[in-house]
Amino acid sequence: MNTVIPSQTDIMVIGAGPAGMAVALEAQRHGLNAVLADENAGVGGQIFRGIERTSAQTRTVLGPDYTKGSELADTFLRSGAPYLREATVWNVERKGNEGFIVALSKDGHSQTIAARALIVSTRALERPFPI
């Protein structure tokens, strides 16, 4: 599926986990354009991986925190904010005081996006602990 990638935005958000989705929604509430990019096929990040495909029964088993994640994902997906699934950001350069140039690959093509601001919200790590 080919996605139209904007050439510029107010805020470029890398990472579609809870923080990335929240930033994009908050930017939109303040009248700013935010583009969200993530390497995965769906929103949710590490903590809510696969949340778009999770059944209601499984969400119930996983508890209220997971349900809140589902609500966040649904709100983001309905918001209309540009969301680049399966996009790999491979370079970021500072553009003086004007912001950033973000280079990414999507659907076999590379493109750059000029952004006034950059938010990187990637790679939450699970930390096991002894019981």
Buried (B, 14 or more C-beta within 10 A) or exposed (E): EEEEBBEBBBBBBBBBBBBBBBBBBEBBEEEBBBBBBBBBEBBBBBBBBEBBEBEEEEBEEBEEEBBEBBEBBEEBBEBEBBBBBBBEBEEBEEEEEEBBBBBBBBEEEEBBBBBBBBBEBBEEEEEEEEE
